[in-house]
Amino acid sequence: MSQQNQVNQMVEEAIKAFGKIDILVNNSALQTNCGIFEYDETSYDRIMNVNLKGYFLCIQAVIPYMKQQGGGRIINFLSVHGKRPTGF
């Protein structure tokens, strides 16, 4: 979910299979459940790429199709850790 070419390929395959995209449900997430001092920069980047960048790339990939067909819906699910973070 964090590489634009793969996201674009996924959307193109959906268009080929179904002819349009009515809805995008962003629900991918990565949580390593480490303490704050156990993360290194590579781990942090990986989590941000999946949890944030992946949503952005998917939205960016489907909007042109949704605009062309006159609409659609985008739903973004968030992690439970937004309300109940893991411990330090």
VOZADO-657579 format. One record per residue: residue in three letters; x, y, z of N, C-alpha, C, O in turn. Coordinates in steps of 0.05 Angstrom, whole numbers, plus 5000, padded with zeros to 4 digits. Each point is the difference from the previous one (the first is absolute). Layout:
! VOZADO-657579
ALAXYZXYZXYZXYZ
...
END
This chain:
! VOZADO-657579
MET501649765000498450245000501750255000498950224998
SER503749765004501650245002501650054975501850185000
GLN497749684979501450054975498050074978498249854994
GLN502150394994498050104982499549824976497749974992
ASN504449914997499649824977498249765007498449924984
GLN501949975040498349785008497250085006498149864993
VAL501550385018497350105005498650054973497749934997
ASN503750204985498950054974499249744985497949994987
GLN503849815016499449744987497549885013498349894986
MET501450135040497749895014497450144990498049874995
VAL502150395002497750154991499449934971497649974993
GLU504450014990499549934972498849724998498249964983
GLU502749855033498849735000497150015009498349854990
ALA501150325030497250025009498250124977497849914996
ILE503350294990498550124978499549794978497849984989
LYS504249865005499849794979497949805009498449904983
ALA501650025042498249795010497150105003498149854995
PHE501550405014497450105007498950234983497750075001
GLY504150054984499250224982500050275013499950204986
LYS500149825040500050255015500749955029500249775009
ILE500250455005500549995029498050175014500150254997
ASP498149635018497950155015501050085027499150205011
ILE502649645001500850045028502949915004500949814989
LEU500550355027502749935010499849985030499150195013
VAL501749584998500149975029502949965008501249794995
ASN500050425016502849995009500049885028498950115019
ASN502349654983499949865026502649845005500049825016
SER502150264971502649865005501450155022499950245002
ALA501549615014501550125022502349825009499949754997
LEU502150375014502349855010500550115028500450245004
GLN499749585016500650085027501949795011499449775002
THR503050325006502049825010499949965030501449825010
ASN497150345004499749985029502750005015500549845018
CYS501150354974502650045014499850255017498350184996
GLY503449845024500250245015501350224984501449944980
ILE498150315027501050224984503050004995500950084978
PHE500649825040502950004997501149754986502449974995
GLU495849844999500749764985499850054970501149844984
TYR497650375007499850054971502550134990501350165014
ASP499549764962502150154987498750154976497649974995
GLU504050184991498950164979498849834977498050084988
THR503249695007499049834979497249895008498249994983
SER501549925041497449915010497950214999497849964991
TYR503050285018498150234999499150064971497650034995
ASP504349984987499450054972498149794988498250064985
ARG502349695022498349784990497150035010498249974985
ILE501550095040497350045012498650244987497749984993
MET503750245004498850244988499349954971498050104990
ASN503749754996499549944972497449844996498550044981
VAL501149775036497649834998497650155011497950024987
ASN502350095037497750115014499150274990497650075001
LEU504250094988499250274990500350024969498150064986
LYS504349885005500550034971498349814984499050074978
GLY500549695032498349814985497250104996498949974979
TYR500050165042497350114997500050224979498350014982
PHE503750175020500250224980500349894972498650104982
LEU503149715014500449894973497449874988499450034977
CYS499249835040497549884991497950214993498749984979
ILE501150225038498150224994500850134974498350064982
GLN504250005015501050144976499549834975499450104978
ALA500749645024499749824977497149974992499449974976
VAL498750045043497249964992498550254993498049994986
ILE502850245024498550254995499650064971497850074992
PRO504149894990499550064972497749834989498450104984
TYR501549645023497849834991497450085012497950004986
MET502050075039497650095013498950264988497650034996
LYS504250154998499250254988498949954972497950124993
GLN503349714992499149934973497349885000498450054982
GLN501049785038497449865000497950165016497749915002
GLY503050325009498150175013499749975030498150105012
GLY503749755000500049985029501049735010500649824985
GLY499450165041500949765014500250065030499450225008
ARG501549595007500450035029502749915008501149804989
ILE500150345030502549925012499749995030499150195013
ILE501649584999499849955028502849935011501349824990
ASN499550345030502649955012499649905029498950155016
PHE502049614989499949895027502650085014502150004988
LEU497750055038502450075016500549785020498349835005
SER504050175006500849805019498850055028499550235007
VAL500049565007499150035028502150145017499450115021
HIS503149894970502250135015499750305000501450145016
GLY496849974968499550295002498650075026500350225010
LYS498249605001498650045025501349855023499950095023
ARG501549694970501249845021502949934992500549784990
PRO501350415013502749944991501449785016499249955023
THR502849934965501649815015501750145021500550244998
GLY500549615021501650115021502850084991500949924979
PHE500450235038502750084994501849795010502550024997
END
